[in-house]
Amino acid sequence: MKKSAGGSILLDKAKGFNFTHISICFSYYLKVKIKKGKFMFKVIDFLFLKGSSEIMKSDIIRGIVYSENDDVFGPNSVCWDSLELSEDTINLISFKSITFLGTEQGFTPTSLVLIPFPSLKLKGIIKYIEIKEEIRRGGVDQSAITLVFREEDDAIFYKHLKNIEGLFNDTANKILELELSERSEEKILGEIKKLQIKLSDVFDHLRIQENSGNNSEAFPELENLPSYQFKIIICGDPSVGKTSISLRYTESAFSRTYIPTLGVNVSEKKLIIDNTRIQLIFWDIAGQSKFGTLRKHFYAGSDGVILVFDLTNLDSINSINQWYKDIKKNIGRESRLTGLIFGNKKDLIDNIKVPKENAISLANELKLDYFESSALTGENINEGFYKLAKDLLSLK
């Protein structure tokens, strides 16, 4: 038992290390612990072979909670798979997961639903189950499977939602069968635990796949080319698609770095333009006002700017001017900014409210390029980023 605990401590300390850190850890323990025998070598072997920036079994899932709407007690947590969520936290998650249905006026969503738990700094993905049975109130009741994750990991789940929807559907069907037959909490918990394991395996696979793709983007045999690095800030109101746009371009959901003190996600993209290596560093700012006082630090050292508004939301384009002024004020630059404006969600054709001529007029006024884009389909995303990279390079 002591050996297992020791192995656990070693893995906990190694979590989040990059490959260099793991190599050092390997060397140190090989010299000091060599007398410990086979067990120590097994642990070291695991650390060394994983050898990526994320060596642990997928740790982005904080827990899975199964809840139901009890006839007497109301929203109730039936069972859960988590070692870190407190009972109060689990009860709050259950309450919000079930009461959310009250806003849907009796309709049970069939697709996955994402909801925030702001006070917990967590978010959730919910699969709702409609239970039709005469003995239940009104002949219909609902339950919910809620996967809980940290706010800063939302990009991962947003990007890979379709990859995991089938697993949720399968689990929901099995739980529905149990609910209509024996209603065994133990067996329902068993299905929740299976879902946890399967989801962890999926995210581990996606993480390895993404890291392999990023590694392949290195510049083989091009070390002698000149190179530049540019910091680009991405700004706009909440929910306009800033994160979706950067995800679509960088394809880096797992390797993003979240800076909670600034409310910022940082990611990168490497490319070659005119025989020059370019590394674009994207700072995706939280649009929430609570981070307003910290934006000066966010803007510092920026080379380019991307402003994003939602083509289906008139208020979001009205905010672009204010974002531009905020950047100019804090960046302390008299000359014009190099950048572009994305009018996002072009795919929602029937809901577009912003006239194209209005957006073009605004872009001309601010002396920025304008692209109507869709993070969903990818339309004009690559074109916009490439044009910005070319413009930045031309200034060198």
VMD Tcl script that draws the C-alpha trace (Angstrom):
set ca {
  {0.00 0.00 0.00}
  {2.83 2.39 0.79}
  {4.32 1.81 -2.62}
  {1.03 2.64 -4.32}
  {0.72 5.84 -2.33}
  {4.27 6.81 -3.23}
  {3.56 6.22 -6.89}
  {0.48 8.39 -6.63}
  {2.47 11.26 -5.10}
  {5.06 11.03 -7.83}
  {2.39 11.22 -10.53}
  {0.62 14.13 -8.85}
  {3.84 16.14 -8.70}
  {4.60 15.36 -12.31}
  {1.22 16.48 -13.61}
  {1.53 19.39 -15.97}
  {5.31 19.05 -16.46}
  {6.65 19.34 -19.95}
  {8.88 16.64 -21.44}
  {12.04 18.28 -20.13}
  {10.72 18.18 -16.58}
  {9.81 14.52 -16.98}
  {13.29 13.67 -18.21}
  {14.79 15.32 -15.12}
  {12.35 13.49 -12.89}
  {13.34 10.22 -14.55}
  {17.05 10.79 -14.05}
  {16.67 11.83 -10.40}
  {14.57 8.91 -9.33}
  {16.71 6.42 -11.22}
  {19.75 7.45 -9.16}
  {18.12 7.83 -5.76}
  {15.49 5.11 -5.80}
  {17.20 2.36 -7.74}
  {17.18 0.08 -4.69}
  {13.40 0.17 -4.54}
  {13.21 -2.42 -7.28}
  {10.60 -3.18 -9.88}
  {7.87 -0.90 -8.62}
  {9.92 2.24 -9.03}
  {10.93 1.28 -12.50}
  {7.32 0.78 -13.47}
  {6.41 4.27 -12.33}
  {9.40 5.83 -14.08}
  {8.61 3.87 -17.21}
  {5.10 5.28 -17.23}
  {6.29 8.83 -16.81}
  {8.94 8.54 -19.44}
  {6.78 6.89 -22.06}
  {3.94 9.36 -21.73}
  {6.47 12.15 -22.25}
  {4.12 14.90 -23.38}
  {2.99 18.18 -21.86}
  {0.04 16.29 -20.39}
  {1.19 12.98 -18.89}
  {-1.73 12.17 -16.63}
  {-4.85 10.24 -17.43}
  {-7.28 12.86 -18.67}
  {-7.85 15.17 -15.71}
  {-10.18 17.68 -17.30}
  {-13.30 15.93 -16.00}
  {-14.00 17.05 -12.43}
  {-16.90 14.66 -11.97}
  {-20.17 13.30 -13.35}
  {-23.42 13.73 -11.43}
  {-26.71 11.93 -12.05}
  {-29.77 13.86 -10.85}
  {-33.53 13.46 -10.91}
  {-36.59 15.51 -10.11}
  {-38.01 13.83 -6.99}
  {-41.79 14.18 -6.49}
  {-41.29 15.09 -2.82}
  {-37.85 16.64 -2.49}
  {-37.50 18.25 -5.91}
  {-34.09 18.25 -7.69}
  {-32.05 15.48 -6.10}
  {-28.54 14.07 -6.67}
  {-28.92 10.29 -7.05}
  {-25.27 9.29 -7.51}
  {-21.99 10.70 -8.76}
  {-18.43 9.79 -9.70}
  {-16.02 12.36 -8.26}
  {-13.40 12.40 -5.52}
  {-13.11 16.19 -5.31}
  {-16.61 17.66 -5.49}
  {-18.13 18.35 -2.07}
  {-21.67 17.27 -1.24}
  {-22.82 20.90 -1.27}
  {-21.28 21.38 -4.72}
  {-22.94 18.22 -6.01}
  {-26.32 19.33 -4.66}
  {-25.95 22.74 -6.32}
  {-25.05 21.09 -9.64}
  {-28.08 18.80 -9.39}
  {-30.39 21.66 -8.51}
  {-29.29 23.85 -11.41}
  {-29.20 20.94 -13.89}
  {-32.81 20.01 -13.16}
  {-34.27 23.50 -12.66}
  {-32.77 24.57 -16.00}
  {-35.54 22.52 -17.61}
  {-38.05 24.93 -16.08}
  {-36.91 27.54 -18.60}
  {-37.72 25.15 -21.44}
  {-41.47 25.05 -20.63}
  {-41.70 21.28 -20.38}
  {-39.50 20.54 -23.39}
  {-36.67 18.03 -22.84}
  {-33.61 18.84 -25.02}
  {-32.37 15.87 -27.04}
  {-28.89 17.26 -27.71}
  {-26.19 18.05 -25.16}
  {-26.64 21.29 -23.22}
  {-23.82 23.46 -21.82}
  {-24.51 25.53 -18.71}
  {-22.25 27.55 -16.38}
  {-21.89 27.29 -12.61}
  {-20.27 30.72 -12.07}
  {-20.08 30.57 -8.28}
  {-18.13 27.31 -8.54}
  {-15.93 28.45 -11.47}
  {-17.16 25.33 -13.23}
  {-19.24 24.51 -16.29}
  {-21.31 21.50 -17.20}
  {-22.40 19.40 -20.15}
  {-25.84 17.92 -19.55}
  {-27.61 15.01 -21.20}
  {-31.28 15.03 -20.26}
  {-33.36 11.85 -20.04}
  {-37.12 11.90 -20.43}
  {-38.75 9.13 -18.41}
  {-42.30 8.33 -19.54}
  {-44.14 6.24 -16.97}
  {-47.72 6.45 -15.75}
  {-46.86 6.28 -12.04}
  {-44.70 9.37 -12.37}
  {-46.15 12.85 -11.91}
  {-47.96 13.79 -15.10}
  {-46.78 10.55 -16.67}
  {-43.41 12.13 -17.55}
  {-40.32 12.97 -15.53}
  {-36.77 14.05 -16.30}
  {-33.33 13.19 -15.05}
  {-29.91 14.56 -15.98}
  {-26.35 13.35 -16.48}
  {-24.05 16.32 -15.80}
  {-20.35 16.25 -16.65}
  {-18.53 18.96 -14.71}
  {-15.33 20.71 -15.84}
  {-13.34 23.86 -15.10}
  {-14.28 27.11 -16.83}
  {-10.86 27.38 -18.46}
  {-11.29 24.01 -20.21}
  {-14.46 25.02 -22.06}
  {-12.61 25.27 -25.38}
  {-11.83 21.54 -25.24}
  {-15.43 20.54 -24.72}
  {-16.76 23.07 -27.22}
  {-14.46 21.73 -29.91}
  {-15.07 18.05 -29.23}
  {-18.76 18.05 -28.29}
  {-19.69 15.91 -31.28}
  {-17.00 13.36 -30.39}
  {-18.62 12.61 -27.05}
  {-22.35 12.97 -27.78}
  {-22.68 9.31 -28.76}
  {-21.24 8.16 -25.43}
  {-23.75 10.30 -23.53}
  {-26.62 8.94 -25.65}
  {-25.59 5.32 -25.03}
  {-25.33 5.90 -21.27}
  {-28.67 7.73 -21.21}
  {-30.39 4.81 -22.95}
  {-28.94 2.29 -20.49}
  {-29.97 4.42 -17.50}
  {-33.46 4.85 -18.95}
  {-33.80 1.05 -19.11}
  {-32.73 0.81 -15.46}
  {-35.12 3.57 -14.43}
  {-38.05 1.76 -16.06}
  {-37.15 -1.62 -14.60}
  {-35.28 -2.13 -11.34}
  {-34.22 1.46 -10.57}
  {-30.97 0.28 -9.01}
  {-28.84 3.25 -7.90}
  {-25.84 0.93 -7.75}
  {-26.24 -0.09 -11.39}
  {-26.88 3.51 -12.45}
  {-23.65 4.53 -10.69}
  {-21.91 1.72 -12.57}
  {-23.04 3.26 -15.88}
  {-21.85 6.70 -14.73}
  {-18.43 5.28 -13.87}
  {-18.22 3.55 -17.27}
  {-19.05 6.85 -18.95}
  {-16.29 8.58 -16.97}
  {-13.73 6.00 -18.12}
  {-14.83 6.12 -21.76}
  {-14.77 9.92 -21.84}
  {-11.31 9.98 -20.28}
  {-10.07 7.57 -22.95}
  {-11.58 9.73 -25.71}
  {-9.98 12.93 -24.39}
  {-6.62 11.22 -23.93}
  {-6.76 10.05 -27.54}
  {-7.77 13.50 -28.79}
  {-5.02 15.12 -26.72}
  {-2.34 12.81 -28.15}
  {-3.75 13.33 -31.65}
  {-3.64 17.11 -31.26}
  {-0.12 17.12 -29.79}
  {1.10 14.93 -32.65}
  {-0.42 17.35 -35.13}
  {1.22 20.32 -33.43}
  {4.58 18.62 -33.43}
  {4.29 17.96 -37.15}
  {3.93 21.69 -37.74}
  {7.53 22.32 -36.80}
  {9.70 23.72 -39.57}
  {11.86 20.77 -40.75}
  {15.16 21.78 -42.30}
  {14.16 25.47 -42.29}
  {16.18 26.63 -39.30}
  {18.15 29.05 -41.44}
  {15.09 31.05 -42.48}
  {14.44 34.37 -40.75}
  {11.69 34.18 -38.13}
  {9.30 36.55 -36.34}
  {6.87 36.25 -33.48}
  {3.72 38.39 -33.23}
  {1.33 38.83 -30.34}
  {-2.28 39.18 -31.51}
  {-5.14 40.08 -29.19}
  {-8.67 38.86 -29.92}
  {-11.40 41.09 -28.48}
  {-15.16 41.38 -28.58}
  {-18.30 40.97 -26.52}
  {-19.13 37.65 -24.82}
  {-20.61 34.91 -27.03}
  {-19.65 36.44 -30.38}
  {-17.36 33.48 -31.21}
  {-13.85 34.66 -30.28}
  {-12.83 31.30 -28.86}
  {-14.51 29.41 -31.70}
  {-12.58 31.43 -34.29}
  {-9.20 30.89 -32.65}
  {-9.97 27.19 -32.18}
  {-10.92 26.83 -35.82}
  {-7.61 28.37 -36.90}
  {-5.17 26.91 -34.37}
  {-6.91 23.55 -33.81}
  {-5.38 23.61 -30.33}
  {-8.01 22.97 -27.72}
  {-5.71 21.07 -25.35}
  {-2.53 23.09 -25.66}
  {-4.09 26.45 -24.87}
  {-2.85 28.13 -21.71}
  {-5.39 29.78 -19.44}
  {-4.37 32.77 -17.29}
  {-7.18 33.08 -14.73}
  {-5.99 36.39 -13.28}
  {-6.53 38.03 -16.67}
  {-9.32 35.82 -17.97}
  {-7.22 34.99 -21.03}
  {-6.63 31.90 -23.19}
  {-3.28 31.85 -25.00}
  {-2.62 29.69 -28.08}
  {-0.28 29.74 -31.06}
  {-0.01 28.99 -34.75}
  {3.15 28.55 -36.83}
  {3.28 29.19 -40.55}
  {5.65 30.18 -43.35}
  {5.06 33.26 -45.48}
  {7.48 34.47 -48.15}
  {10.22 32.12 -46.90}
  {9.88 33.50 -43.39}
  {8.91 31.53 -40.29}
  {6.13 33.20 -38.35}
  {4.75 32.35 -34.94}
  {1.43 33.95 -34.10}
  {0.61 34.09 -30.37}
  {-3.11 34.63 -29.80}
  {-4.46 36.19 -26.61}
  {-8.20 35.55 -26.43}
  {-9.64 37.90 -23.83}
  {-12.72 37.33 -21.71}
  {-15.36 39.83 -22.80}
  {-16.84 40.06 -19.29}
  {-16.59 43.43 -17.63}
  {-15.09 41.96 -14.46}
  {-11.78 41.76 -16.28}
  {-11.96 45.33 -17.57}
  {-9.46 46.77 -15.09}
  {-6.87 44.15 -16.11}
  {-6.98 44.72 -19.84}
  {-3.98 47.06 -19.85}
  {-1.78 44.05 -19.03}
  {-3.57 42.03 -21.68}
  {-2.99 44.65 -24.39}
  {0.70 45.25 -23.55}
  {3.14 44.35 -26.33}
  {0.45 43.61 -28.93}
  {1.45 43.62 -32.59}
  {-1.98 42.99 -34.07}
  {-5.64 43.05 -33.12}
  {-8.68 41.02 -34.12}
  {-12.10 42.43 -33.25}
  {-15.08 40.07 -33.42}
  {-18.80 40.76 -33.50}
  {-21.85 38.55 -34.07}
  {-23.69 39.13 -37.35}
  {-26.93 38.13 -35.63}
  {-26.50 40.63 -32.78}
  {-26.64 44.37 -33.50}
  {-25.38 45.29 -30.03}
  {-22.14 43.39 -30.61}
  {-21.14 45.48 -33.64}
  {-22.01 48.66 -31.74}
  {-19.39 47.61 -29.17}
  {-16.57 47.35 -31.72}
  {-15.83 51.07 -31.62}
  {-15.54 50.96 -27.83}
  {-13.20 47.97 -27.97}
  {-11.03 49.81 -30.52}
  {-10.85 52.94 -28.33}
  {-10.09 50.83 -25.26}
  {-7.20 49.18 -27.05}
  {-5.80 52.46 -28.41}
  {-6.03 54.05 -24.98}
  {-4.25 51.24 -23.15}
  {-1.72 50.33 -25.78}
  {-0.40 53.90 -25.97}
  {0.14 53.84 -29.71}
  {-0.52 56.90 -31.85}
  {-0.24 55.13 -35.19}
  {-3.13 53.04 -36.53}
  {-3.56 49.49 -35.32}
  {-2.80 46.58 -37.63}
  {-5.65 44.14 -37.61}
  {-9.03 43.05 -38.86}
  {-12.68 42.67 -37.93}
  {-14.52 39.36 -38.14}
  {-18.30 39.51 -38.57}
  {-18.89 36.00 -37.26}
  {-21.73 33.44 -37.53}
  {-22.24 33.98 -41.23}
  {-23.69 30.47 -41.42}
  {-26.84 31.67 -39.56}
  {-28.19 33.18 -42.77}
  {-31.80 33.58 -41.64}
  {-30.79 35.38 -38.43}
  {-28.30 37.95 -39.76}
  {-29.19 41.47 -38.60}
  {-26.05 43.47 -39.38}
  {-26.05 44.91 -42.93}
  {-22.78 44.18 -44.73}
  {-22.39 47.81 -45.80}
  {-22.54 48.94 -42.15}
  {-19.75 46.54 -41.18}
  {-17.58 47.57 -44.14}
  {-18.12 51.24 -43.31}
  {-17.03 50.65 -39.71}
  {-13.92 48.73 -40.83}
  {-12.97 51.53 -43.21}
  {-13.42 54.08 -40.46}
  {-11.09 52.16 -38.16}
  {-8.73 51.32 -41.07}
  {-9.05 47.59 -40.45}
  {-9.73 44.74 -42.88}
  {-13.16 43.13 -42.74}
  {-14.15 39.48 -43.20}
  {-17.54 37.86 -42.77}
  {-16.75 34.51 -41.20}
  {-18.20 31.30 -39.84}
  {-16.32 29.48 -37.11}
  {-18.70 26.57 -37.74}
  {-17.87 26.09 -41.44}
  {-14.45 27.77 -41.39}
  {-15.40 30.28 -44.08}
  {-12.87 33.15 -44.33}
  {-11.11 32.15 -41.08}
  {-7.81 31.11 -42.67}
  {-8.01 33.96 -45.17}
  {-8.40 36.56 -42.42}
  {-5.55 35.28 -40.27}
  {-3.24 34.89 -43.27}
  {-3.92 38.47 -44.39}
  {-3.12 39.76 -40.89}
  {0.11 37.75 -40.76}
  {1.16 39.15 -44.16}
  {0.42 42.72 -43.01}
  {2.45 42.26 -39.81}
  {5.34 40.79 -41.73}
  {5.33 43.69 -44.20}
  {5.95 46.10 -41.30}
  {9.24 44.39 -40.39}
}
mol new
graphics top color blue
foreach p $ca { graphics top sphere $p radius 0.5 }
foreach p [lrange $ca 0 end-1] q [lrange $ca 1 end] { graphics top cylinder $p $q radius 0.2 }
display resetview
